[in-house]
Amino acid sequence: MSGLFTVVGSVLALLAFGMLTAWILTPKRQPARRSRRGWGGIFLLAAAATAMYLSSLFSSE
């Protein structure tokens, strides 16, 4: 089970960092409210991925 969590966590982390990079590279033409909402989603995804990855590391030991 822990191997599955590691794979899912790393995939989610890659997705989160990819979204973050794309968000940074795209020009900001949207109003500030929308970008804040996007930031929240990215941070939630990154936090969830990090938590899953760390928990899988600790559970494997």
Backbone as CSV, one residue per row, in Angstrom:
resi,resn,N_x,N_y,N_z,CA_x,CA_y,CA_z,C_x,C_y,C_z
1,MET,0.827,-1.211,0.000,0.000,0.000,0.000,0.863,1.264,0.000
2,SER,1.977,1.238,0.747,2.791,2.450,0.866,3.417,2.817,-0.481
3,GLY,3.710,1.809,-1.311,4.263,2.099,-2.630,3.269,2.858,-3.494
4,LEU,1.994,2.480,-3.378,0.946,3.164,-4.132,0.835,4.620,-3.695
5,PHE,0.889,4.849,-2.365,0.808,6.216,-1.856,2.006,7.046,-2.325
6,THR,3.169,6.428,-2.387,4.359,7.140,-2.856,4.194,7.554,-4.308
7,VAL,3.699,6.652,-5.139,3.507,6.949,-6.554,2.466,8.062,-6.723
8,VAL,1.329,7.918,-6.046,0.269,8.921,-6.162,0.747,10.267,-5.628
9,GLY,1.456,10.252,-4.512,1.961,11.493,-3.935,2.952,12.193,-4.842
10,SER,3.850,11.429,-5.448,4.843,12.049,-6.323,4.191,12.584,-7.602
11,VAL,3.190,11.865,-8.120,2.472,12.344,-9.308,1.728,13.636,-8.984
12,LEU,1.060,13.671,-7.826,0.360,14.886,-7.417,1.332,16.037,-7.211
13,ALA,2.494,15.754,-6.644,3.490,16.801,-6.433,3.983,17.347,-7.771
14,LEU,4.240,16.444,-8.735,4.665,16.891,-10.058,3.588,17.749,-10.720
15,LEU,2.322,17.330,-10.599,1.229,18.119,-11.150,1.157,19.491,-10.501
16,ALA,1.283,19.527,-9.177,1.199,20.797,-8.457,2.328,21.737,-8.875
17,PHE,3.553,21.221,-8.964,4.666,22.072,-9.347,4.556,22.481,-10.817
18,GLY,4.016,21.603,-11.659,3.788,21.972,-13.053,2.756,23.086,-13.180
19,MET,1.665,22.972,-12.406,0.648,24.019,-12.414,1.219,25.327,-11.887
20,LEU,2.031,25.246,-10.840,2.645,26.432,-10.258,3.568,27.106,-11.267
21,THR,4.385,26.304,-11.967,5.290,26.850,-12.974,4.512,27.496,-14.110
22,ALA,3.462,26.823,-14.563,2.638,27.380,-15.641,1.969,28.673,-15.193
23,TRP,1.522,28.720,-13.936,0.864,29.915,-13.419,1.845,31.074,-13.360
24,ILE,3.105,30.785,-12.979,4.124,31.834,-12.896,4.482,32.331,-14.304
25,LEU,4.563,31.411,-15.261,5.016,31.782,-16.605,3.934,32.482,-17.420
26,THR,2.661,32.229,-17.123,1.604,32.874,-17.906,1.456,34.330,-17.482
27,PRO,1.211,35.214,-18.443,1.014,36.627,-18.103,-0.258,36.820,-17.284
28,LYS,-0.184,37.730,-16.316,-1.330,37.954,-15.435,-2.269,38.984,-16.064
29,ARG,-3.316,38.503,-16.718,-4.299,39.419,-17.291,-5.624,39.320,-16.551
30,GLN,-5.726,38.337,-15.649,-6.973,38.142,-14.913,-7.008,39.063,-13.697
31,PRO,-8.194,39.351,-13.176,-8.295,40.131,-11.938,-7.670,39.397,-10.752
32,ALA,-7.346,40.136,-9.716,-6.601,39.574,-8.584,-7.402,38.484,-7.866
33,ARG,-8.724,38.606,-7.848,-9.538,37.616,-7.128,-9.376,36.223,-7.733
34,ARG,-9.375,36.157,-9.040,-9.238,34.835,-9.683,-7.862,34.240,-9.429
35,SER,-6.818,35.050,-9.499,-5.471,34.516,-9.296,-5.308,34.036,-7.853
36,ARG,-5.967,34.724,-6.911,-5.899,34.265,-5.524,-6.547,32.899,-5.379
37,ARG,-7.669,32.723,-6.060,-8.346,31.424,-6.005,-7.452,30.342,-6.606
38,GLY,-6.777,30.654,-7.692,-5.860,29.708,-8.313,-4.702,29.356,-7.393
39,TRP,-4.174,30.379,-6.717,-3.104,30.142,-5.751,-3.569,29.183,-4.666
40,GLY,-4.785,29.399,-4.142,-5.308,28.541,-3.084,-5.391,27.090,-3.522
41,GLY,-5.882,26.865,-4.745,-5.987,25.510,-5.269,-4.623,24.854,-5.429
42,ILE,-3.661,25.627,-5.930,-2.312,25.092,-6.131,-1.674,24.746,-4.791
43,PHE,-1.847,25.657,-3.800,-1.261,25.392,-2.491,-1.909,24.183,-1.823
44,LEU,-3.233,24.051,-1.976,-3.919,22.889,-1.398,-3.419,21.602,-2.038
45,LEU,-3.271,21.620,-3.362,-2.798,20.429,-4.067,-1.371,20.081,-3.653
46,ALA,-0.519,21.097,-3.570,0.874,20.865,-3.178,0.954,20.365,-1.738
47,ALA,0.128,20.939,-0.860,0.141,20.515,0.541,-0.345,19.069,0.676
48,ALA,-1.395,18.721,-0.062,-1.912,17.354,-0.010,-0.879,16.366,-0.551
49,ALA,-0.234,16.728,-1.643,0.774,15.844,-2.229,1.958,15.672,-1.284
50,THR,2.390,16.773,-0.669,3.515,16.697,0.268,3.153,15.844,1.472
51,ALA,1.936,16.025,1.983,1.501,15.243,3.148,1.438,13.758,2.810
52,MET,0.896,13.418,1.644,0.821,12.016,1.243,2.216,11.422,1.086
53,TYR,3.115,12.199,0.477,4.471,11.717,0.248,5.202,11.497,1.566
54,LEU,5.089,12.470,2.476,5.764,12.349,3.764,5.188,11.205,4.591
55,SER,3.864,11.060,4.571,3.254,9.974,5.345,3.671,8.613,4.781
56,SER,3.813,8.528,3.461,4.249,7.256,2.878,5.699,6.970,3.241
57,LEU,6.519,8.018,3.327,7.914,7.816,3.730,7.993,7.316,5.168
58,PHE,7.205,7.929,6.051,7.260,7.541,7.452,6.630,6.168,7.680
59,SER,5.603,5.834,6.920,4.954,4.539,7.127,5.808,3.391,6.580
60,SER,6.667,3.686,5.603,7.508,2.625,5.049,8.635,2.255,6.009
61,GLU,9.044,3.199,6.868,10.082,2.908,7.853,9.477,2.252,9.056
